[in-house]
Structures are given as C-alpha cells and as structure tokens.
Amino acid sequence: MNSEQLRREFQSKLDPTIDRLNQVLRGRRIGEIEQVMARIGRGGRVPHWFADLRNKHTLPNLDGKTIGSVIEMLLLGVLETFTFAPLKLRLRINPARGTDLPDLDLGVKSPSTNYCTSEPFLSAYERLMGSKHDAVILLTDYQEQKDNPPLKLQIIKWRYLKKSEIADEALCKIALRNREYLLRQNEVWAQKMFRFLAFINQSDWRAKQLLGIMEALTTPDRIPPLITRAAADFALRNKKLSVKGRTILPDSDLEALQQILKSHPLQLGVIDALDNWVHENLQEAGRMPGSDEWNILKEGPLNGKIGMSFALQWRFNFGRIFNGGQDSESCPIEEFK
C-alpha cells in the first residue's frame, strides 16, 4: 500500500484504533507493542516511561511536550500490531520538522483540553492553504490528570483532518466569500486580500475592523455603516483606555478607515486599506504569495476547520472541532490587548 491507501485504511479503522490506543494507555495489551517500542526507542531500548506503563499501568508525570511524543510512539505501536497487522509494516516516526508518521504522510497532534498545540512557522499562507499533510487530532485529558499523579492518560475525543482543513476557519470563510468576485474584478485585488488575511494580527484594532469591513466587499452599500460603527467603537475604546491610564489608539487608525469613503468604487478603498495595513506593520516581511501558493489560493477549497495565530510559531486552536464550533477561551487565537 502507498501512503494514501494507508491513510484511507487508517480512517476506516480510526475508532477501533483509538480504542486500542486507550487500552494501551491503561497498561492493557502492552506486551503486544513492546518489541515495536524497543525498535523505535533510543539505543534499541524501550523508552524510560514504558516500564511504568507496563508494570503500574500509569505514566510518570511527564510534561505536555513529552506526552505528545508518548502518544505518537504508542499510536505507531498500535498501528503496526493492530490496525495494519496483516501488512507486517515497520513504520517510522520523524521527530524533526515534517510529517510525524512519514510512511502515512500523516501528522499527529495531541492537544489537551486547552485545545492548543504549537508548530514551526513556515509560511503565513498556510493559515489559508492548510498543511502539507493530513493529521489525526487526539484530544487528551492531560490537563485534568496531570495534577493527580500517577498519570492515567486517555484520548477522550478524536478527529481526522484533511490537509486543507488544518487552516483558519474564519479567515478561510471570508476569503472564500470574496475570492471569485475579486478575481473577476482584478487579480491583484485578490492577491492583496489573501496577503492581508495571511498576515493579519487580530489583536490590532484597525486590522480587526478591516476584517469586518471585508465581509461587505460584495455589498458595498454596507461599507459606510460599518465605518460609522467602527468610529463609535474607536471613541468608546479610547475612552476606556484613557480611564485606565493606558495608551489610546492613534487617530491615524480611524482616519485610515474613513479614507475608504473617499474612494470610487468603495471596494478599491478597502483593498488599499488592507494593503496599507500590511505595509505599515510588516514592511518587506509581508510578501505577496509565490506562484505555487497563488495557484492553491485561487483554486483550493479554503475549508479550514480550526483557529490559527502566529508569532514565532503557529498556534493551532482545535477548540472549534471539539467544542461546538467555538475556539477555546483558554487558548485565544488573538485578542485585543
């Protein structure tokens, strides 16, 4: 089987695979995977935590990052000895940047109930395009169990996400709503929209207002009322900041929005405002999409399912796939300071 066929087989057996993984996490059927653990462990030995799991049916009180590695290794053992047992595979884990299970071209993400994980930041456009590979998301009860050692860990919910789904749901919806319209009007307008969405910092007041105004790009009559509403919010926010003795928002932020009203058509004013925000805040770092990225942005599904923000690393928020469509408040994507 090739990697795509293996992923399909894994998807078809996802529920029983996670059930077996939970059995292993309870110390059951663990002898079946011991040889696999020794093979993929350092120096041909089982990992240091394996003895506790085998003998005490618990894990040591490991940190969250180490728990992720434990889950990956145990999942690999279950895949070899249960899910793909008839195939007699010898699977690999890639601990470096890249695909966690390279033989399946599959990522493994194991957030706890704060719903968040972090990964290296490569391209801001991943926020809209998604990942280069599918991933299985395994939600653990680590947050609830870590303060009550010994650690009895379980997978409480799980989801399989296609690579394009590992993107920001809210930003993808805005991009998808405006994509065809902007491509018909002017391809450069569309590129500037995608650039703004890729690089937006939603803790920035002006950027957040522009994001709301973008909702009206195809219905320009709605743009002036949105700017009026933004002006009211600007005054209220500055009043509150002043009372608290904090730095108020600069007048230039509101002026940048009001400048939109002087443009004909109004949509051009919005696009220019997006462009100006990127230039002012990112300078040369806010690059336009490359040719490969642009082809995906033009033709891709834009069907993100999660929340994403970035600083030095991506921060993924899986709250909305496990929590009724809402991001977790304990792991905010970007909020006003």
WOKALIN-V563402 format. One record per backbone hydrogen bond with DSSP energy under -1.0 kcal/mol. NH is the residue of the N-H (numbers start at 1). CO is the residue of the C=O. Records with the same first field share a line. If there is no record, write none. Layout:
# WOKALIN-V563402
NH: CO / CO
This chain:
# WOKALIN-V563402
6: 2
7: 3
8: 4
9: 5
10: 6
11: 7
12: 8
13: 9
14: 11
17: 13
18: 14
19: 15
20: 16
21: 17
22: 18
23: 19
24: 20
25: 21
26: 22
27: 24
28: 23
33: 30
37: 33
38: 34
39: 35
40: 36
41: 37
44: 41
45: 42
50: 47
53: 49
54: 50
55: 51
56: 52
58: 52
59: 151
62: 60
67: 63
68: 64
69: 65
70: 66
71: 67
72: 68
73: 69
74: 70
75: 71
76: 72
77: 73
78: 74
79: 75
80: 76
81: 77
82: 78
83: 78
84: 79
87: 84
88: 85
94: 100
101: 106
104: 101
106: 101
107: 134
109: 136
115: 112
117: 316
119: 314
126: 123
127: 124
128: 125
129: 125
130: 126
131: 163
135: 161
136: 107
137: 159
138: 109
139: 157
140: 111
141: 154
145: 141
146: 142
148: 145
151: 59
156: 139
157: 139
159: 137
161: 135
165: 162
166: 163
167: 165
168: 127
169: 306
172: 168
173: 169
174: 170
175: 171
176: 172
177: 173
178: 174
179: 175
182: 178
183: 179
184: 180
185: 181
186: 182
190: 186
191: 187
192: 188
193: 189
194: 190
195: 191
196: 192
197: 193
198: 194
199: 195
200: 196
204: 201
208: 204
209: 205
210: 206
211: 207
212: 208
213: 209
214: 210
216: 213
217: 214
219: 216
222: 219
223: 220
226: 222
227: 223
228: 224
229: 225
230: 226
231: 227
232: 228
233: 229
234: 230
235: 231
236: 232
237: 233
238: 234
239: 235
240: 236
241: 237
242: 238
243: 239
244: 240
245: 242
246: 241
253: 250
255: 251
256: 252
257: 253
258: 254
259: 255
260: 257
261: 258
262: 259
263: 260
269: 265
270: 266
271: 267
272: 268
273: 269
274: 270
275: 271
276: 272
277: 273
278: 274
279: 275
280: 276
281: 277
282: 278
283: 279
285: 282
286: 283
287: 285
294: 290
295: 291
296: 292
297: 293
298: 294
299: 295
300: 296
305: 165
306: 167
307: 317
309: 315
311: 313
314: 119
315: 309
316: 117
317: 307
318: 115
321: 318
323: 319
325: 320
331: 328
